[in-house]
Amino acid sequence: MQVAGADQSSIDAIKAVGGSVTIVYMERVALRAHIKPWKFEVLPRTARPTMKMVTYLEKMKARGCHVRYIKPLWLIEEEKRLQSQLRELKTE
């Protein structure tokens, strides 16, 4: 099931019957284009989430949901930096 957000009891109930929950980030215009595509000649590009939204999405991932969003550039750079630090620690 694809949703914009869910609480823990909903996630547990869906998983109990064998389903899975996917949190999909869509900002307002993209959601409108998803619901009513005939109103758009060209579909809008998917926006990157804000830092606050990334924090929320990562919390949902930790609760056991699948999460789908475009990673912001600052998050990609931070992950690369952390991976390089881990590699350095493993080689020591």
Secondary structure, 3 states (H helix, E strand, C coil): CEECCCCHHHHHHHHHCCCCCEEECCCHHHHHHHHCHHHCCCCCCCCCCCHHHHHHHHHHHHCCCEEECCCCHHHHHHHHHHHHHHHHHHHC
